[in-house]
Amino acid sequence: MSPRTGRPKADNPKSNDVKVRLDEVTHRKLLQYCKNHNITKAEAIRNGIYLLLEK
């Protein structure tokens, strides 16, 4: 029997999807932040949530 092909299972799968509406200014700021820090929008938003929870 051959081994399974495809991606390995993630340790912490991101199975929940959240949609948010942003005004144009906020969206541009988010994109600029992501570009400056070389991260995705999802990573930036997750980091922001963790910052809020630390307060």
C-alpha positions in Angstrom: 0.0 0.0 0.0 1.5 3.4 -1.0 1.6 6.3 1.5 -1.1 8.9 1.4 -0.4 11.9 -0.8 -1.3 15.5 -0.2 -0.6 18.0 2.5 0.1 16.8 6.1 -2.5 17.5 8.7 -1.9 20.8 10.5 -1.3 20.9 14.3 -3.8 23.7 14.8 -6.2 23.7 11.7 -8.0 27.0 11.0 -11.4 25.7 10.4 -13.5 28.8 11.4 -14.2 31.5 8.9 -14.9 35.1 9.9 -16.1 37.8 7.6 -15.6 41.5 8.4 -16.5 44.6 6.5 -13.9 47.4 6.5 -14.1 51.0 5.3 -11.6 51.9 2.6 -9.2 53.8 4.9 -9.0 50.9 7.4 -8.5 48.4 4.6 -5.6 50.4 3.1 -4.0 50.7 6.6 -4.3 46.9 7.0 -2.8 46.2 3.6 0.1 48.6 4.3 0.7 47.0 7.7 0.8 43.5 6.1 3.1 44.7 3.4 5.5 46.3 5.9 5.6 43.2 8.2 5.4 40.7 5.4 2.4 38.9 6.8 -1.1 38.0 5.5 -4.3 39.8 6.5 -5.4 36.8 8.5 -2.2 36.8 10.5 -2.5 40.5 11.2 -6.1 40.1 12.4 -5.2 37.1 14.6 -2.3 39.1 16.1 -4.7 41.9 16.8 -7.2 39.6 18.6 -4.4 38.3 20.8 -3.3 41.9 21.6 -6.9 42.7 22.7 -7.1 39.6 24.9 -3.8 40.5 26.7 -5.3 43.8 28.0 
